[in-house]
C-alpha cells in the first residue's frame, strides 16, 4: 500500500512562532542525523500518536510543554492526508484531531479547532488500508481481543523499529512485547502475507456460525430422538389405553413395529368419537346430598362428643366422691373423738385439758363437746357412701351414647353409598375428559415421532449445514494456506540471506538462509551442529540489528509484490548504529571514506547500503526513515539516501526560541 511520510509538523503554543516542519522524500532512505537529546527518538512516538494510538509515549517536558498540536502528512495512491492531534493532557491521550485531505496539502499556520475524533481517524485509516471488516472469531462482540478484526493500528508493528527494538534479540515487531498485540499479529499474519484472502476470511467467519449452529442442532436432535425412543417404549401402553376407551377396532400385536404404531395412532386420531354427552345434573344432585349428609354427620358427631364428655365427667366425679368418703372414714375410724371424750368424762375426776379438779361443770361441758363430734361423725358416714344417683346418671348417658353411635353408623352407610355413587359419576366424567386429553397427547406424540423418524426438520437442517461446512472447508483449505505461508516465508527467508551478505553478521549466517516463523514471529538460524535456534540464542548485538534490518527490507519487498497489501509503505529505524558507536577521525570535513578507519564505520555504512538497495530495487514503492548519530560522512555517497536534517549545534526538533525565554 502506498502510504509514505511527507511531513512531520509541530505547532507551538505561542502563535508568534511558525510551525516546525520536517520534510521527507517519498521513495528514498530519509536520514535525520544529530546528537543526543535533540528529539530524534521522539519522531516515532509523535507519528504513532498522530496515527490514533490509544496512548501517548511522546517524551515529557520540552517536547510536550511547548507544543500545542502534532501533525503528519502522508502521501497515498491518490491524495495527501494531514492528520493532526492535540497535545495530551497529563497521561491521557487527546481525543481531538484535525484532518485535511486533498491532492496537495498546505500546512495551516494555526489549528483553531478540531474536526475529528479518534474513532473517526481510525475508520479513515482502516478504509485507506482496506483492512477486512471481519473478526477471526466470527463474533464482533467477542472478548478475545487477539481474534478481533484487523485494524490499521495493528500494522504499526511492521513500520516502527524503535531504539529498544531495532537491536532486540527477543522481540522483532513493535509493541509485540504485549501478549495481546503479539497474538493478534500472529493470527493475522497469514492474511498479511497473502496466504489468506477475503473469501477465506468470510468462510472462516461463517464457519464459526455454522459450527455453533450444528452443535446446537445435534444436541436438539439427540434430545428429540431420546424423546422418540421413550415414545416408542411407551406407545403400546398408550394404545392399550386407547383400547380401554373403545377406540380400537381390534387388539394390537405386542410385536408390532414403529410404522404400525404410527398407522394405528393415525387411525385413532382420524376417527375421534363425538364429544361426550354426559350430563352434570346427577353429579350436582349427588353433591347437594353429600353436603346435607356432611352437616348431619357433623351434628351427630357433636352429640356423640357431648355424651362422651358427660360420661367422662360423671365417672371422674364418682371416682372423686368415693375417694373423699374413704378418706373421711379413715379419719373417723382413726380418731373416734366423741367416744374418747365420753370415756374421759366418766372415768377421770380432773379436767382432761388442764388436769384441774376445780371445774364444777366439767362433765356437762364434755358431754356437749362429745355430742357435737357425734353429729360430725354421722355426717361423715353419709359422705362415705356414693349416692346411687351417680350410677343412674351414668347408665342414662351410656344409653344416649350408644344410640348416637348407632345413628352415626346408619348415617355413615348412607354417606358412603352416596359418595360411592358420586365417585362413579365423577370417574365417568373424568374418563371421558381424560380420553380427549389422551387423544391430544397421542396426536402430538405421533407428529413428533413422524418428524423424527427420518431425521425430520432437524436432520434436514443438519444435512444442509454439514454440506455448507464441507464447502467452507474447501474454501478455507488449511493445507493450501499452510503451503502458501511456507512459500511466502521461504521467499522472505531467502531475501533475508541476500541482505545478510551485505550486513555485518558472522560469516556462517551468510551461507544458509534463516527461517522466518509466522507462528513465533521470530527468526530462527541453524547452528554448527545442525539444530535450529531462535535469535535470542544468537550472540552479538551486531547480529541482532542486522537480522532486524534484513527482515524488514525483505518483508516490505514481499508486501509490494502482493496484488493488494494493507501494510503502509514505510519503516522508521531509530538508532540502528547504537551497537557500533563508530569513532570518527575528526580532521577536516570530508566525505571521503578514508577519513573513517574504524571497522564499525563499515558496519554502519552497510546498514544504509542495505536499506538503499531495497528501496531502489522496489523503485521507491516503500520508504525508509533512519534516525541516527551517524552523519553524511558515512551515508553521504550512497545512492538513494536523502539527508532530511542535521540536528546539531543547537538545532533540535523543538526550536530553542520556543522555550529560550
C-alpha positions in Angstrom: 0.0 0.0 0.0 1.3 3.4 -0.9 1.4 5.3 2.4 4.6 7.3 2.8 5.5 10.1 5.1 6.0 13.6 3.6 6.0 15.9 6.6 6.2 16.0 10.3 4.6 19.1 11.8 4.6 20.5 15.3 2.6 23.6 16.2 3.9 25.8 19.1 1.8 27.0 22.0 2.8 30.6 21.2 1.2 31.9 17.9 4.2 34.2 17.4 6.1 31.3 16.1 5.6 29.3 12.9 5.0 25.6 13.0 8.1 23.3 13.0 8.0 21.3 9.7 10.3 18.4 8.9 10.0 17.3 5.3 10.7 13.8 3.9 11.0 12.5 0.4 9.0 9.5 -0.7 10.7 6.5 -2.2 14.0 7.1 -0.5 16.1 6.4 2.6 15.5 9.6 4.7 18.0 10.3 7.4 17.8 12.7 10.3 21.2 12.8 12.0 22.0 14.5 15.2 23.4 14.3 18.7 21.8 13.1 21.9 18.8 14.9 23.4 17.8 16.6 20.2 14.4 14.9 19.8 15.3 12.1 17.3 13.7 9.4 19.4 10.5 11.4 19.7 9.8 11.0 16.0 8.3 7.5 16.2 6.1 8.3 19.3 4.8 11.5 17.6 3.9 9.7 14.3 2.4 6.8 16.3 0.4 9.3 18.3 -0.9 11.1 15.2 -2.0 7.8 13.8 -4.5 7.4 16.6 -2.6 5.4 19.1 -4.6 4.7 22.3 -1.7 6.0 24.5 1.0 8.6 24.2 4.7 7.8 24.5 6.0 11.2 23.4 8.7 12.4 25.8 7.5 14.7 28.5 8.7 18.2 29.4 10.2 20.2 26.4 8.5 18.3 23.5 5.1 18.5 25.2 5.4 21.7 27.2 6.0 23.9 24.1 3.8 22.2 21.5 0.0 22.6 21.0 -0.6 20.1 18.1 1.4 17.4 16.4 0.8 16.5 12.8 1.9 14.3 9.9 1.3 14.5 6.2 1.1 11.2 4.3 1.1 10.5 0.6 -1.3 7.9 -0.6 -2.0 6.5 -4.0 -4.4 9.3 -4.9 -4.1 12.1 -2.3 -2.3 13.6 0.6 -3.7 13.4 4.1 -2.9 15.7 7.0 -3.6 14.1 10.4 -3.1 16.4 13.5 -3.7 15.6 17.1 -3.8 17.9 20.1 -1.1 17.6 22.7 -2.1 15.2 25.5 -3.1 16.4 29.0 -1.1 14.6 31.6 -1.3 10.8 31.0 -4.4 11.0 28.9 -4.2 10.9 25.2 -6.3 13.6 23.4 -9.4 12.7 21.5 -9.2 15.9 19.4 -8.0 15.6 15.8 -7.7 17.9 12.9 -7.9 16.3 9.4 -7.4 17.5 5.9 -7.4 15.6 2.6 -6.6 16.6 -0.9 -4.3 16.4 -3.9 -1.8 18.7 -2.2 -2.0 19.8 1.4 -0.9 23.2 2.7 0.1 23.1 6.3 -2.2 25.6 8.2 -0.2 28.1 10.4 -2.6 27.6 13.3 -5.2 25.0 14.2 -8.1 26.7 15.8 -10.4 23.8 16.5 -10.6 20.0 16.0 -12.8 18.5 13.3 -12.4 14.8 14.0 -12.3 12.2 16.9 -10.1 9.1 17.4 -12.7 6.7 16.1 -13.2 8.7 13.0 -9.5 8.8 12.3 -9.2 5.1 12.8 -12.1 4.4 10.4 -10.4 6.6 7.7 -7.1 4.8 8.2 -8.8 1.4 8.0 -10.5 2.5 4.8 -7.3 3.7 3.3 -5.5 0.5 4.1 -8.5 -1.7 3.1 -8.2 -4.0 6.1 -11.0 -6.5 6.1 -14.1 -5.8 8.3 -14.1 -9.3 9.9 -13.0 -10.8 13.1 -11.3 -14.2 13.3 -13.8 -15.5 15.8 -16.9 -14.7 13.8 -18.3 -12.7 16.7 -17.8 -9.0 16.6 -18.6 -8.8 20.4 -16.0 -11.5 21.3 -13.9 -10.8 24.4 -10.9 -12.4 22.7 -9.0 -9.3 21.6 -6.4 -11.3 19.7 -9.2 -12.5 17.4 -10.7 -9.1 16.8 -10.8 -7.5 13.4 -7.5 -6.4 11.9 -7.0 -2.6 12.1 -4.6 -0.1 10.6 -3.2 0.3 14.1 -2.2 -3.3 14.2 0.0 -2.8 11.2 2.2 -0.3 13.1 4.1 -3.4 14.3 5.6 -3.6 10.8 6.6 0.0 10.4 8.3 1.1 13.6 11.7 -0.1 14.8 12.2 1.9 17.9 15.5 2.3 19.7 14.8 -0.5 22.2 13.6 -2.8 19.4 16.0 -2.4 16.4 18.7 -4.5 18.1 16.5 -6.6 20.3 17.2 -10.4 20.3 13.8 -11.3 21.8 11.2 -9.1 20.1 11.1 -8.4 16.3 8.0 -6.3 15.9 6.8 -3.1 17.5 4.7 -3.5 20.7 4.6 -7.3 20.5 6.0 -7.5 23.9 2.4 -7.3 25.0 0.7 -10.7 24.7 -2.5 -9.3 23.2 -0.7 -7.5 20.4 1.6 -10.4 19.7 -1.2 -12.9 19.5 -3.4 -10.7 17.3 -0.5 -10.1 14.8 0.4 -13.7 14.8 -3.2 -14.7 14.0 -3.5 -12.2 11.2 -0.1 -12.7 9.6 -1.3 -15.3 7.1 -3.7 -12.7 5.7 -1.0 -10.0 5.8 1.3 -12.3 3.8 -1.5 -13.0 1.3 -1.8 -16.7 2.2 -5.4 -16.0 3.1 -7.8 -13.7 1.2 -11.2 -12.1 1.8 -13.0 -15.2 0.7 -11.1 -17.3 3.2 -11.8 -14.8 6.0 -15.5 -14.8 5.1 -15.5 -18.6 5.1 -13.7 -18.6 8.4 -16.2 -16.3 9.9 -19.2 -18.2 8.5 -17.6 -21.4 9.7 -17.8 -20.2 13.3 -21.6 -19.6 12.9 -22.1 -23.0 11.1 -20.2 -25.0 13.7 -22.1 -23.3 16.6 -25.5 -24.0 14.9 -24.5 -27.6 14.1 -23.6 -28.2 17.7 -27.0 -26.9 18.8 -28.9 -28.8 16.2 -27.1 -32.1 17.0 -27.9 -31.7 20.7 -31.5 -30.9 20.0 -31.7 -33.9 17.6 -30.2 -36.2 20.2 -32.7 -35.0 22.8 -35.6 -35.3 20.4 -34.5 -38.9 19.5 -34.4 -39.7 23.1 -37.9 -38.5 23.4 -38.8 -40.5 20.3 -37.3 -43.7 21.9 -39.3 -43.0 25.0 -42.3 -42.6 22.9 -41.7 -46.0 21.2 -41.2 -47.7 24.5 -44.5 -46.4 25.9 -46.6 -46.4 22.8 -48.0 -49.9 23.4 -49.2 -48.7 26.7 -50.9 -45.7 25.0 -52.6 -48.0 22.5 -53.9 -50.2 25.4 -55.4 -47.1 26.9 -57.0 -46.3 23.6 -58.4 -49.8 23.6 -59.9 -49.3 27.0 -61.6 -46.1 25.7 -63.0 -48.3 22.9 -61.0 -46.5 20.2 -59.5 -49.6 18.6 -61.3 -51.9 16.1 -59.1 -54.8 17.0 -56.3 -55.5 19.5 -52.7 -54.6 18.5 -49.9 -57.1 18.5 -47.2 -56.8 21.1 -44.5 -57.3 18.4 -45.7 -54.5 16.0 -43.1 -52.1 14.6 -42.9 -48.4 14.8 -44.6 -47.9 11.4 -47.6 -50.0 12.5 -47.8 -48.0 15.7 -47.9 -44.7 13.8 -50.6 -46.1 11.5 -52.7 -47.2 14.4 -52.3 -43.8 16.1 -53.1 -42.0 12.9 -56.3 -44.1 12.6 -57.3 -43.3 16.1 -56.8 -39.6 15.5 -58.7 -39.6 12.2 -61.7 -41.3 13.9 -62.1 -39.3 17.1 -65.6 -40.0 18.6 -68.1 -37.3 19.3 -67.7 -35.3 22.4 -69.3 -37.0 25.5 -73.0 -36.1 26.2 -72.6 -36.9 29.9 -75.0 -34.6 31.9 -73.8 -32.9 35.1 -77.3 -33.0 36.8 -76.6 -36.3 38.6 -73.3 -35.0 39.8 -74.9 -31.8 41.1 -77.7 -33.6 43.0 -75.2 -36.0 44.5 -73.0 -33.2 45.6 -76.0 -31.5 47.3 -77.0 -34.7 49.1 -73.4 -35.2 50.2 -73.3 -31.6 51.6 -76.5 -32.3 53.6 -75.2 -35.5 55.0 -72.0 -33.9 55.9 -73.9 -31.3 58.1 -76.0 -34.1 59.7 -72.8 -36.1 60.3 -71.3 -33.1 62.0 -74.3 -32.8 64.3 -74.3 -36.5 65.2 -70.6 -36.3 65.9 -71.2 -33.3 68.1 -73.8 -35.2 70.1 -71.5 -38.2 70.4 -68.8 -35.9 71.7 -71.0 -34.3 74.2 -72.3 -37.7 75.6 -68.7 -38.9 75.9 -67.8 -35.8 77.8 -70.8 -36.1 80.2 -69.9 -39.8 80.8 -66.3 -38.9 81.5 -67.3 -36.1 83.9 -69.7 -38.5 85.8 -67.1 -41.1 86.2 -64.5 -38.6 87.4 -66.9 -37.1 89.9 -67.9 -40.6 91.1 -64.3 -41.6 91.5 -63.6 -38.3 93.4 -66.5 -38.8 95.7 -65.5 -42.3 96.6 -62.0 -41.2 97.3 -63.2 -38.4 99.6 -65.6 -40.8 101.5 -62.8 -43.3 102.1 -60.6 -40.5 103.5 -63.3 -39.4 105.9 -63.9 -42.9 107.1 -60.2 -43.3 107.8 -60.2 -40.2 109.9 -63.3 -41.2 111.9 -62.0 -44.7 112.4 -58.6 -43.4 113.5 -59.8 -40.7 115.9 -63.3 -41.7 117.4 -63.2 -38.3 119.3 -66.8 -38.4 120.7 -66.3 -41.8 122.3 -62.9 -40.8 123.8 -64.4 -37.7 125.3 -67.3 -39.6 126.9 -64.9 -42.1 128.5 -62.7 -39.4 129.8 -65.6 -37.5 131.4 -66.8 -40.7 133.2 -63.5 -42.2 134.3 -61.5 -39.1 135.2 -62.2 -36.7 138.0 -59.9 -34.0 136.7 -60.0 -31.8 133.6 -58.6 -33.7 130.5 -57.3 -30.4 129.2 -55.5 -28.9 132.3 -55.8 -31.7 134.9 -57.5 -29.4 137.4 -60.3 -30.6 139.7 -61.8 -27.2 140.3 -64.2 -27.2 137.3 -67.6 -27.8 138.8 -69.4 -28.4 135.4 -66.7 -30.3 133.6 -68.7 -33.4 133.0 -71.5 -31.4 131.4 -69.1 -29.5 129.2 -67.5 -32.7 128.0 -70.9 -34.1 127.1 -71.7 -31.1 124.9 -68.4 -31.4 123.0 -68.9 -35.1 122.6 -72.4 -34.6 121.2 -71.0 -32.1 118.6 -68.4 -34.6 117.4 -71.1 -37.3 117.1 -73.1 -35.2 114.7 -69.9 -34.7 112.5 -69.1 -38.4 112.6 -72.7 -39.2 111.5 -72.4 -36.8 108.5 -69.1 -38.3 107.5 -70.7 -41.7 107.5 -73.2 -40.4 105.0 -70.5 -39.0 102.8 -68.6 -42.2 102.8 -71.3 -43.9 100.8 -71.6 -42.9 97.0 -75.1 -41.9 96.1 -77.0 -44.2 93.8 -77.9 -41.2 91.6 -74.4 -41.2 90.1 -74.8 -44.7 88.9 -78.3 -44.0 87.5 -77.0 -40.9 85.6 -74.0 -42.9 84.3 -76.4 -45.6 82.8 -78.6 -42.9 81.2 -75.5 -41.3 79.5 -74.4 -44.7 78.3 -77.8 -45.4 76.6 -77.7 -42.0 74.9 -74.1 -42.6 73.7 -75.0 -46.0 72.2 -78.0 -44.5 70.4 -75.8 -41.7 68.9 -73.2 -44.2 67.8 -75.8 -46.4 66.1 -77.2 -43.3 64.4 -73.7 -42.5 63.2 -73.3 -46.0 61.9 -76.5 -45.8 59.9 -75.7 -42.3 58.6 -72.2 -43.4 57.5 -73.6 -46.2 55.4 -75.9 -43.7 53.6 -73.0 -41.3 53.2 -70.6 -44.0 51.9 -73.2 -45.2 49.4 -73.9 -41.8 48.1 -70.2 -40.9 47.9 -69.6 -44.1 46.0 -72.3 -43.4 43.5 -71.0 -39.8 43.1 -67.4 -41.1 42.6 -68.6 -43.3 39.8 -70.2 -40.3 38.2 -67.1 -38.3 38.6 -64.9 -41.2 37.3 -67.1 -41.5 34.3 -66.8 -37.8 33.6 -63.1 -37.8 34.2 -62.7 -40.8 31.9 -64.4 -39.0 29.1 -62.3 -35.9 29.7 -59.1 -37.9 30.0 -59.9 -39.7 26.7 -59.8 -36.4 24.8 -56.7 -35.3 26.7 -55.1 -38.6 25.8 -56.1 -38.1 22.2 -54.5 -34.7 22.1 -51.3 -36.1 23.7 -51.4 -39.0 21.2 -51.6 -36.7 18.3 -48.7 -34.5 19.5 -46.6 -37.6 20.1 -47.4 -39.0 16.8 -46.4 -35.8 15.0 -43.2 -35.6 16.9 -42.3 -39.2 16.0 -43.2 -38.7 12.4 -41.0 -35.7 12.3 -38.1 -37.5 13.9 -38.5 -41.0 12.4 -36.4 -40.0 9.4 -34.5 -37.1 11.0 -37.2 -34.6 10.2 -36.6 -30.9 10.1 -33.6 -31.2 12.4 -31.9 -33.7 10.1 -32.7 -31.6 7.0 -31.1 -28.5 8.5 -28.1 -30.5 9.8 -27.6 -32.0 6.3 -27.7 -28.6 4.8 -25.2 -27.2 7.3 -22.9 -30.2 7.0 -22.9 -29.6 3.3 -22.1 -25.9 3.8 -19.4 -26.9 6.3 -17.7 -29.1 3.7 -17.8 -26.3 1.2 -16.3 -23.8 3.7 -13.6 -26.3 4.5 -12.8 -26.5 0.8 -12.7 -22.7 0.6 -10.6 -22.3 3.6 -8.3 -25.2 2.6 -6.0 -25.1 5.6 -3.4 -27.2 3.8 -3.3 -24.8 0.9 -3.0 -21.9 3.3 -0.1 -23.7 5.1 1.6 -24.2 1.7 1.2 -20.6 0.8 2.6 -19.5 4.2 5.6 -21.8 3.7 6.2 -20.5 0.2 5.9 -16.9 1.4 8.3 -17.4 4.4 10.7 -19.2 2.1 10.8 -16.2 -0.3 11.3 -13.8 2.7 13.9 -16.0 4.3 15.9 -16.2 1.0 15.8 -12.5 0.6 17.0 -12.1 4.2 20.0 -14.1 3.3 20.7 -11.7 0.3 20.8 -8.8 2.7 22.8 -10.6 5.4 25.6 -10.9 2.8 25.8 -7.1 2.9 25.3 -6.6 6.6 27.6 -7.1 9.5 26.9 -10.7 10.6 29.1 -13.7 11.3 30.1 -15.5 8.1 28.2 -18.7 8.9 24.9 -16.7 8.7 25.7 -15.7 5.2 25.6 -19.3 3.9 22.3 -20.8 4.8 19.1 -18.7 4.8 17.4 -18.3 8.2 13.8 -19.2 8.8 11.1 -16.5 9.4 8.5 -18.2 11.6 5.0 -16.8 11.4 3.9 -18.9 14.3 6.6 -17.5 16.6 7.0 -14.0 15.0 10.7 -14.6 15.1 13.8 -15.7 13.2 15.5 -19.0 13.5 19.0 -19.8 12.4 20.9 -23.0 12.0 23.8 -23.7 14.3 27.0 -25.6 13.5 25.5 -28.8 14.9 22.6 -28.6 12.5 19.9 -27.5 15.0 17.6 -24.5 14.6 17.7 -21.8 17.2 15.8 -18.5 17.7 17.5 -15.1 17.5 17.7 -14.9 21.3 20.2 -17.8 21.3 22.4 -16.0 18.8 25.3 -13.9 20.2 26.3 -10.3 19.5 24.1 -7.3 19.1 25.5 -6.7 15.7 23.9 -9.9 14.5 20.6 -8.9 16.1 20.4 -5.5 14.4 21.5 -7.0 11.1 18.7 -9.6 11.2 16.2 -6.8 12.0 17.2 -4.7 9.1 17.3 -7.7 6.6 13.9 -8.9 7.8 12.1 -5.5 7.5 13.5 -5.0 4.0 12.5 -8.5 2.9 9.0 -8.2 4.3 8.2 -4.8 2.7 9.6 -6.0 -0.7 7.3 -9.1 -0.3 4.3 -6.9 0.5 4.9 -4.8 -2.6 4.8 -7.9 -4.7 1.3 -8.7 -3.5 -1.7 -7.8 -5.6 -3.1 -5.7 -2.7 -1.3 -5.3 0.6 -2.7 -3.4 3.6 0.7 -2.7 5.1 1.8 1.0 5.0 4.9 1.5 2.7 7.4 3.0 5.2 9.7 1.8 8.0 11.3 4.0 10.6 14.6 2.8 12.3 15.7 4.6 15.5 19.5 4.4 16.2 20.4 1.2 14.3 24.1 2.1 14.7 23.8 2.1 18.5 25.7 -1.2 18.8 28.7 0.1 17.0 29.4 3.6 18.3 31.8 4.5 15.4 34.7 6.6 16.3 35.2 9.2 13.6 38.5 10.8 12.9 37.6 14.5 13.2 40.1 16.0 10.9 38.9 18.1 8.1 35.3 17.8 7.0 35.5 15.3 4.2 33.1 12.8 2.7 36.0 10.6 1.7 35.6 7.2 3.3 39.3 7.2 4.1 38.6 9.6 7.0 36.9 6.7 8.8 39.3 4.0 9.8 37.2 2.0 12.3 35.6 -1.2 11.1 32.4 -0.3 13.0 32.0 2.5 10.4 31.9 0.0 7.6 29.3 -2.0 9.6 27.1 1.1 10.0 27.6 2.0 6.4 26.3 -1.4 5.4 23.0 -0.7 7.1 22.4 2.4 4.9 23.6 0.5 1.8 21.1 -2.4 2.6 18.2 0.0 3.1 19.0 2.0 -0.1 19.4 -1.2 -2.1 16.0 -2.4 -1.0 14.2 0.9 -1.6 15.8 1.4 -5.0 15.0 -2.2 -6.0 11.3 -1.5 -5.3 11.5 1.6 -7.4 10.6 3.8 -4.5 7.4 2.0 -3.6 8.4 1.9 0.0 10.2 4.4 2.2 12.8 4.1 4.9 13.5 6.7 7.6 16.6 6.5 9.8 17.1 8.5 13.0 20.8 8.2 13.9 24.0 9.7 15.2 25.8 8.7 12.0 26.2 11.6 9.6 26.8 12.2 5.9 30.4 11.1 6.3 29.0 7.5 6.4 26.0 7.6 4.1 26.7 10.7 2.0 27.9 8.8 -1.1 25.1 6.1 -1.1 22.6 6.4 -3.9 19.0 6.6 -2.7 19.8 8.2 0.7 18.3 11.7 1.4 19.5 13.7 4.4 16.5 15.3 5.9 18.1 17.4 8.6 21.1 17.7 10.8 20.2 18.3 14.5 23.5 19.6 15.9 24.9 22.9 17.1 21.6 23.9 18.8 19.3 22.7 16.1 16.7 20.4 17.5 13.2 19.1 16.9 11.8 21.8 19.2 13.4 25.2 18.2 15.2 26.8 21.1 13.5 30.1 20.6 10.2 28.4 21.6 11.5 28.0 25.1 14.5 30.3 25.3 12.6 32.8 27.4 
